[in-house]
Amino acid sequence: MDLTWNKIRELFKNTIELQQIGVANISSKAIMAIFWFYIAATLGTEDYGQVSYLIALGSTGAALSMVGSPNSLIVYGAKKIPIESIIYSISLIIGAVTSIIFYFLFQNLIISIFIFGYIIFNLGIAELLGRREYKNYSIVFVTQKIIFVILGLLFYYLIGFEGIVLGFALSLFLVVYVIIKGFKETKIDIKILKPRFGFMINNYALSIERLLSGQIDKLIIAPMFGFSLLGNFALSLQFFSVMSIIPTIVFQYTLSQDAIGKTNLKIKKISIISSAIVSTLAITLSPIVIPVIFPEFIEAVELIQIISIHVIANAIIYAYNSKFLGEENSKLVLVGKGISVIIYIGGIFTLGTLIGINGVAIALVLSGIGQAIFNIIASKYLKNLQKKEK
């Protein structure tokens, strides 16, 4: 019995950093899920779709500006390479330009504020993860979500649904102190960037591919199917976000660990198995839960059931991407995501046209399966190649 308790205590001690990330993500997901589900029930499908559309626009502008910096900061931060200031400078300058361009394109100051805030938040969070300051990361991550809920509700009741996006944008500036600290502690040195430029460009291309698979769909769905169906699709993606919490936590933990040679295979396997269980529960329970809690979002039931399958593929993708990025082998991640994007965008226009909004959900699942299969094959190829070299 004492031996068993000793093992439990040892396990607890060895996974304390993972627990800190887990607590932060679970708490944040819970806060955001409750908030977004409340907003969905309050706004209805049409306005909820418009909120999702505005956030997609802002996220698009931010992704175009960050030059692959979040993953680069995590990997190089873990390796103690002082690259922060140069990455911050590039991302913030491009972000300022993008914010101005988006303002003139859409005549909406809130989107421009969101772009700049999103860049700052992602840079700051990546910096904390790279330095493995998991406790600070947890505090900041949860606090930002609480501020968002408070400001989002406040501005919603003051100016309407656009106020939710404004509250979101302002809450993202919470980590500006991390950026200031990074500028103080590191110098802007182009020489540090030069030998790592290829890795960063690959990460930037990966960010663009993620943008195409994660945000462009909303920008396409709105004109194709209208804001009401976009609202249903956005709600199903919110459920997907909640269901993906375990692989997300594991990825954030293992990326910096893989960067220093710690593989954590058991944790990754647990992530995949738990995702399969969550997916099964969602498929079973969504027809019972959704009509009761969200009577206006009946069309979201089938969408949630379909997208739930993507949770399993997503867990597999995260597990392999952590390994690839940790080894600075971003090209494989880039190619895998490229395959996913091609399948997804192509599926939106083909299956979406033939089947409707459910076709978009099926395209998302197929894109995840395609990327997961590629990752498995690529990993085996690398393993065989390494054996031959030995």
HELIX and SHEET records of a PDB file:
HELIX    1   1 ASP A    2  ASN A   14  1                                  13    
HELIX    2   2 ILE A   16  SER A   65  1                                  50    
HELIX    3   3 SER A   69  ALA A   78  1                                  10    
HELIX    4   4 GLU A   84  PHE A  106  1                                  23    
HELIX    5   5 LEU A  109  GLY A  130  1                                  22    
HELIX    6   6 TYR A  134  ILE A  159  1                                  26    
HELIX    7   7 GLU A  162  SER A  171  1                                  10    
HELIX    8   8 LEU A  172  VAL A  175  5                                   4    
HELIX    9   9 VAL A  176  GLU A  185  1                                  10    
HELIX   10  10 ILE A  190  LEU A  193  1                                   4    
HELIX   11  11 LYS A  194  ARG A  196  5                                   3    
HELIX   12  12 PHE A  197  GLY A  214  1                                  18    
HELIX   13  13 ILE A  216  PHE A  225  1                                  10    
HELIX   14  14 PHE A  227  MET A  243  1                                  17    
HELIX   15  15 ILE A  245  ALA A  259  1                                  15    
HELIX   16  16 LEU A  265  ILE A  293  1                                  29    
HELIX   17  17 PRO A  295  PHE A  297  5                                   3    
HELIX   18  18 ALA A  300  GLY A  326  1                                  27    
HELIX   19  19 SER A  330  ILE A  355  1                                  26    
HELIX   20  20 ILE A  357  GLU A  389  1                                  33    
END                                                                             
